[in-house]
């Protein structure tokens, strides 16, 4: 849990998620209007998922130690067949997919802009 700065921005560190059968690799996020709401887990303003880029997933699952178990599931999933992402347009997927730079050895930095309804 983190509180954004005065511009609504924040940074966080996480592990790259593994891939499991039936779902495209993704990150969950939930936004709250206040720290109190977030702490209580009540009154979420937005709950969503971000899709991970195919090329980055292929690189991680194909080359990074510890992700061997994700290779087979990843080879059998697609954005089009995903329960959450499958009905989105290419334009929607563009904004739902963070931009990554880096590599599996030194790590990645990803950026995403998430619009919050006001």
PyMOL commands that set and color helices and strands:
alter all, ss='L'
color gray80, all
select helices_A, chain A and resi 35-40+54-63+68-75+90-95
alter helices_A, ss='H'
color red, helices_A
select strands_A, chain A and resi 26-32+44-51+99-103+107-111
alter strands_A, ss='S'
color yellow, strands_A
deselect
rebuild
show_as cartoon
